[in-house]
Amino acid sequence: MIEEFLQSQNNLVPISRHHVAVKLFGKSKGNGQDFINEVASIGRIHHANVAKLIGFCVKGSKQAL
């Protein structure tokens, strides 16, 4: 499902053979500020126990980290 979503958005680019986690968001309340805040927060975190943010995707009401 995630791969299909990313392929449909033409955003699936093989980076390496590493596993990645993708977080999909449901319908956002308001103007999407919650999603923007989460992207900014996760992008600033550098910790051994937190996955590095390598990208995000927004297409209409679909949002993914």
SVG drawing of the C-alpha trace seen along z (x, -y; Angstrom):
<svg xmlns="http://www.w3.org/2000/svg" viewBox="-10 -26 33 30">
<polyline fill="none" stroke="black" stroke-width="0.4" points="0.0,0.0 2.7,-2.5 4.8,-1.6 1.7,-2.0 1.0,-5.4 4.5,-6.6 4.7,-5.1 1.4,-6.8 2.9,-10.1 6.1,-9.4 8.1,-9.9 9.5,-6.4 13.2,-6.7 15.5,-3.8 18.0,-5.3 19.7,-2.2 18.9,1.3 18.0,0.0 14.6,0.4 12.5,-2.7 9.4,-3.4 6.6,-5.5 4.0,-7.3 0.8,-8.0 -1.5,-10.8 -5.3,-10.8 -7.4,-13.8 -5.9,-16.9 -8.0,-19.3 -7.4,-22.9 -4.7,-23.9 -2.2,-21.0 -0.2,-22.9 0.0,-19.8 1.8,-17.9 4.1,-20.8 4.9,-21.0 5.7,-17.3 8.0,-17.5 9.9,-20.4 10.1,-18.6 11.3,-15.3 13.7,-17.0 15.5,-18.6 15.8,-15.5 19.2,-13.7 19.2,-10.7 20.3,-7.1 16.9,-5.8 14.9,-8.0 14.8,-7.3 16.2,-10.1 13.7,-11.9 14.7,-11.5 11.7,-13.0 8.0,-13.7 5.2,-13.8 2.0,-15.8 -0.6,-15.2 -4.0,-16.7 -5.2,-15.3 -2.6,-12.5 0.5,-13.1 3.4,-10.8 6.6,-11.0"/>
</svg>
